[in-house]
Amino acid sequence: MVSAEARLAELGIVLPAAAAPVASYVPVVVHGGLAYVSGQLPFVDGKLVTGRLGEDVSLDDGIAAARACGLMILAQLRATDISLDRVARIVKLGAFVNSAANFTDQPKVANGASDLMFEVFGVIGRHSRAAVGVPALPLGAAVEVDAIIALNSD
């Protein structure tokens, strides 16, 4: 089995710098063999992706934004000195999509993060998930994704 760290290199993926919290919380809490990763916002080329799906953000851009959130989840693990090779399973992702009232493709948007986890981790990247439409997100972000990740011991 190829390590997750090696798989990133194979895919040509360079993780972004981990974003600093925008409020009073920590990005990652590890407890009982699980890493709880706080909601991550989408940064593409260092710029926050803002807007609302179904209004001023296309479905393709929303999918790319969710993928960017997934990359930030991985970056937060690394910033907490957790090697991606310690990941035993991506347990659950929660995707929050800044949506117009008539937008109903939240699951398609969330696939941006879900597909990334499968690309990097293979079968252990398959997870349970929630994809929820919301009327607003912090800083006007288009998407926010959080995660619960099972870890192997050191």
C-alpha positions in Angstrom: 0.0 0.0 0.0 1.3 3.4 -1.0 1.6 5.9 1.9 -0.7 8.9 1.9 2.3 11.2 2.0 3.7 9.4 -1.1 0.3 9.5 -2.8 0.1 13.3 -2.4 3.5 13.6 -4.2 2.3 11.1 -6.9 -0.8 13.3 -7.5 1.3 16.5 -7.6 -0.6 17.9 -4.6 1.1 20.6 -2.5 -0.9 21.3 0.6 -1.5 25.0 1.5 -0.2 26.6 4.6 -2.7 25.8 7.5 -5.0 28.7 8.0 -5.1 30.4 11.4 -8.4 30.2 13.4 -10.8 33.1 12.8 -12.4 32.9 16.3 -11.9 31.2 19.7 -11.2 27.6 18.8 -8.3 25.3 17.9 -8.1 23.8 14.4 -7.5 20.1 15.5 -8.3 18.3 18.7 -7.1 14.7 19.2 -9.0 12.6 21.7 -9.5 8.8 22.0 -7.7 8.0 18.7 -9.8 10.5 16.7 -8.8 13.8 15.2 -11.6 16.3 15.1 -10.8 19.0 12.5 -12.7 22.2 12.8 -14.5 23.6 9.8 -12.1 24.7 7.1 -12.7 27.4 4.5 -11.7 27.2 0.9 -8.5 29.0 -0.1 -7.5 28.8 -3.8 -4.2 30.4 -4.7 -4.2 32.0 -1.3 -7.6 33.7 -1.8 -10.8 32.8 0.1 -13.5 31.6 -2.3 -16.6 33.5 -1.4 -20.2 33.7 -2.7 -23.3 31.6 -2.8 -24.0 28.5 -4.8 -27.0 29.0 -7.1 -26.3 32.8 -7.3 -22.8 33.9 -8.0 -20.8 30.6 -7.6 -21.0 27.9 -10.2 -21.4 24.2 -9.4 -17.9 23.5 -10.7 -16.4 26.3 -8.6 -18.3 25.0 -5.6 -16.8 21.5 -6.1 -13.3 23.1 -6.4 -14.0 25.1 -3.2 -14.9 21.9 -1.3 -11.8 20.2 -2.6 -9.8 23.2 -1.3 -11.5 22.7 2.1 -10.3 19.1 2.0 -6.8 20.2 1.3 -6.9 22.5 4.2 -8.1 19.7 6.5 -5.0 17.7 5.5 -2.8 20.8 6.0 -4.3 21.3 9.5 -3.4 17.7 10.4 0.2 18.2 9.3 0.4 21.6 11.1 -0.6 19.6 14.3 2.4 17.3 13.6 0.1 14.4 12.5 1.6 12.6 9.5 -1.0 11.7 7.0 0.4 8.2 7.2 -1.2 7.9 10.6 -4.7 8.2 9.2 -6.5 4.9 9.8 -9.8 6.1 8.3 -11.6 9.2 7.3 -14.7 8.7 9.5 -16.9 11.6 8.6 -17.0 14.9 6.7 -19.5 17.6 7.3 -20.0 20.0 4.3 -21.7 23.3 4.7 -22.6 25.0 1.4 -23.5 28.7 1.2 -26.7 28.2 -0.9 -29.4 30.1 -2.5 -32.9 28.9 -1.5 -33.4 27.0 -4.7 -30.0 25.3 -4.8 -30.2 21.6 -4.1 -26.9 20.2 -5.3 -25.0 20.3 -1.9 -24.1 16.6 -2.3 -22.4 17.3 -5.6 -20.5 20.2 -4.1 -19.4 18.1 -1.1 -18.0 15.5 -3.5 -15.1 17.9 -4.1 -13.8 17.1 -0.6 -15.0 13.4 -0.5 -13.3 12.6 -3.8 -10.0 14.1 -2.6 -10.1 11.9 0.5 -10.5 8.8 -1.7 -7.7 10.0 -4.1 -5.3 10.4 -1.3 -6.2 7.6 1.1 -7.9 5.0 -1.1 -10.5 2.8 0.5 -9.8 4.3 4.0 -10.8 7.7 2.6 -14.4 6.5 2.1 -16.5 8.1 4.9 -19.9 9.0 6.1 -21.0 12.6 5.4 -23.5 15.3 5.8 -24.0 18.0 3.0 -26.0 20.9 4.2 -27.2 24.1 2.6 -26.9 27.2 4.7 -27.8 30.8 4.1 -24.4 32.2 5.2 -20.9 31.1 6.2 -18.0 32.8 8.1 -16.3 35.5 6.0 -18.8 34.9 3.2 -17.1 31.6 2.3 -18.8 29.5 -0.4 -18.2 26.2 1.4 -16.9 25.0 4.8 -15.9 21.4 5.6 -15.1 19.7 8.9 -13.8 16.2 9.6 -13.5 13.3 12.1 -10.5 11.2 11.3 -9.4 8.0 13.0 -5.7 7.8 13.7 -3.2 4.9 14.2 -1.0 5.2 17.2 2.5 6.6 16.7 
